Amino acid sequence: MPRSTAAALLRRVDPPQALTVAALLVLGLMTLYSTSGHDFAAQLSGVALGLPLYLASAAFDYRRLQAAAPFLYGLALLLLLTVEVAGHTAYGAQRWIRVAGIQVEPSEISKLLVLLALAAFLARRERVGRREVLILAALGLPPTLLVLFQPDLGTATVFAALLLGLLFLAGAPRLVLGAVLAGVLAAVPVAPHLLHGYQRQRLEIFLDPSRDPLGAGYNLIQARIAVGSGGILGQGWLHGLQGQLGYVPERTSDFIFAVYAEEFGLLGCLLLLALFTVLVYRMGRAAALAPDRFGFLLGAGAAVIVFTQVVQNVGMNVGLTPIAGIPLPFISHGRSALLTDLVLLGLVQSVALRRRLVTVKPESRIPLTESGTVRLPV
Amino acid sequence: MELGGQAPKPRWNPRLVAGGLIVLLAVSALAVRLVQLQVGEYQQLAAMGVQTRVHRVVVEADRGVVYDRHGVQLVVNAPAWALRVVPAALPRDTAARQSELARVALLSGVPEPVLDDLLSRAPDLYLPVTVKTGVGPEQAQAISERLPELPGVELDQTPVRTYADWQDFGHVLGYTNRLNADEYARLKSLGYLPDDTAGKAGVEAGLESILRGRNGWADVETNAAGLAVRTVAGVAPTAGDSVYLSIDASLQKAVGQYLREGILAAGVRAGAAIVVDPRDGQLLALVSAPTYDPNQFTAGISAAAYQRLLQDPAKPLFDRALAGLYPPGSTFKMITAAAGLQEGKISAGSVLPCPASISYGGWTYRNWAGYDMGPMTVEKAIAVSCDTFFYRVADSVGDMSLAGYARAFGYGTAPSFEIPGPQAGLVPDEAWKAQQCQQSGATDCRWNPGETLTMGIGQSALLASPLIQAMYVSAVANGGTLLQPTVVSQVRAPNGQVVSAAHATPVSTVPVSPENLSVVREGMRQCLQASYGTGFLFRNDKFQHDGGCKTGSAQFGGSGTDLPLHAWFTFFSPYDNPEIAIVVLVEGGGEGHDTAEPIAVKIADYYYSHRAQIRAA
């Protein structure tokens, strides 16, 4: 890469996205420090590992991934199948595998891989018709079912949202979208019967947390108490008693938002939501600037993934959505999720970096390819 | 191609904009919800947080110690391990929780249903529930090694009541034990906790309110595992008062030993002995044999061990001194004599015959001697225990009147006493018989006048406990005051200050003139000192002190001849201003002078040879 090209690319970096990610990482580390020194240290090492990956992903030309899509899709399925066969069990679910002595959570990595595969497929199709919906469903169902039966309801939700979101953003006709939405809604009454025992219990508890205050309803009640105890200004960093004394369950992962809310209060929570909104906006903007359809779908799909996780995670912390184990991006402890999210955001940077340029002279306009994108020589 | 120029405007396609709107909508919903929780419900949720974190723990008061009259410590609050479970810190998964409780049951020996019951009654799920007290060092070691795998389970040091010399003090001291569900329901309003202990028998039960003290409390901030982090507020406990018994420990041990030896020599299983000061009703010794080891109960007795105690034919749990009811036999004759004298049927000088038997209503009523003992005064009739003499006196007094005198001497009323369990016994008469009849539906409800005769020698349906007997003999000895028995000489606060001291509590004065009572006492003196008196073992023993006595050999188990006998011996000394009264009962022991009297001789000897120590202030 010629030096001048690299410098030009660097000038096109999206600083708000990078700064937002940095701010979220700092808030996440602060919250972890407040509850668990061990998880804080682990997360810190994750950040140290993730930042170079973020930069590398940003520098990497995302368009090369389009060709690799079938391979990436196969890798996602392989990882998820490995979990089924040789995974570790925790909290009644098989989620982890050991790779070279490191615990890896394939369902987190598979979010990125599945996004790339689906975006690559849709990018090749100019129009999204019934045929495309069927193929997309055929591609999306295997990984979704595999995580659902781990069971990992959270990631399955993200996959479902990703499928719907990509269809919508790729321009599927309203009629097709309507049919898919109707299908999903029709599945709602059936879904509880497909759920695992503890998942169904969680759903019932969501509807009435007081039915088992020390058992399954405990998490919800304690999270709600922690959030409410934050008040407007919060109890102060390192001073949230519900979190400090361990009443908030899963306080470094699924329910870290409750710990954050107790210490930083409503103002802190609104700041966090604002940061996530800015982040999702910057991802949407990257999609809007994308030089090709693959970049557009990659940026928009990444926004769908982050947005779904934030809404689902914060929603369950405040009792708006049922409990489904899902990390809060950049905040929750968990290196697989952190690294995946950083690579994802790095790739979105890569999309933003390679946006089309409007040249000063109209006559020197570069002819568009048939897909309406410009191939940059980098 | 040149890189450069201006960045283009983003191409916001409508679907992307629609997606943005969805994002804004969802984030707004979350923000509204956050306002609702953190502003609207802040007070309520913050209060719930305090409620979850801060728990009121009871700070247990030290239980008062029990001493003998001279300050010999009879109960020790020995440090021991207690096994506790914090319900909220147990696994939330039902199956994991059950399997952990099963392990705790196995390790502690507390059955699972009992565990479940205790935990289900816990008022605060974040506070430890005491599952077992008195965990031994080996068991504590075994449990502590497994604690890391048992979330919510902890071992704490708490004092456990330990009773030294239980062989002699078992029934007097009793024991403390965990409350069961019924007891908790009854004691809840007094501030007892579901896993609390309380006195269940003996002085521990009777003086529970004095010994217990007042528990303090502390508002403790705990973490989710139930571990106390800091104390927010609290009030210190007030230790229970200490009790100084009227019992003399050395005399009690001697009496216990003599009684057990005497029972063994008689070839029977059980008996009771009481030494009381007839001036104030204070008991110096109170023994029921056999007894049980109360330490078994404080450690949480196993079902098997408890069944063994219940099924032991000697009934070691049964406090015979207080609750054992026996016909008094000839020891009753002082009452018959007093009634005859007071009613004017006989007088100090009058002489009545003492034939081998008399005929009455077609029946023959025999004297124990089987030969005519010749005419005699009432004093000698007491001394030689002439049955036929007292048949005649009883008949002339009448059953209703005789029953009235029996009641005046304490028969038929359970004495008010610090130790729970005294029984009332029974005084039969026409009215009682009629009532009995009505209840059983019998047709012939008349009192058989012959029963008045046998009542005169302490038979018929008469029943009394050794404790009632002791207070009756005391009333004869002290000139007619029926006293309330007591085992407590002093109650002292933890700082040593005397809170209360025992004093003589008269129940009533018997309706017998001092002159007539002195005639009765003279009869008892002759029993002890005259050559013809039945208390000849004292004379053989060269007993140096004066006083009075009466033997009793009470038939039981039906009517007729050759029935088994309970051996009684009653005694007081010295003759003037008596300072001790002794009652000995050997259950099924035969003749009073054979088995009960030798025990009384040893007790009286011990008392006089250790009188200075026993009576030291």
Interface residues (C-beta under 8 A of the other chain):
Chain A: S4 T5 A8 R12 G165 F168 L169 G171 L214 G215 A216 Y218 I221 Q222 R224 I225 A226 V227 G228 S229 G230 G231 I232 L241 Q242 L245 G246 Y247 A261 G265 L266 C269 L270 L273 F276 T277 V280 Y281 G284 R285 A287 A288 L289 A300 A303 V304 F307 V311 V314 G315 V318 G319 L320 R355 R356 L357 V358 T359 V360 I366 L376 P377
Chain B: M1 E2 L3 G4 G5 Q6 A7 P8 P10 R11 W12 N13 R15 L16 A18 G19 G20 V23 L24 A26 V27 A29 L30 A31 R33 L34 V35 L37 Q38 V39 E41 Y42 Q44 L45 A46 M48 G49 T52 R53 P87 A88 R92 D93 T94 L125 E221 T222 N223 A224 A225 V229
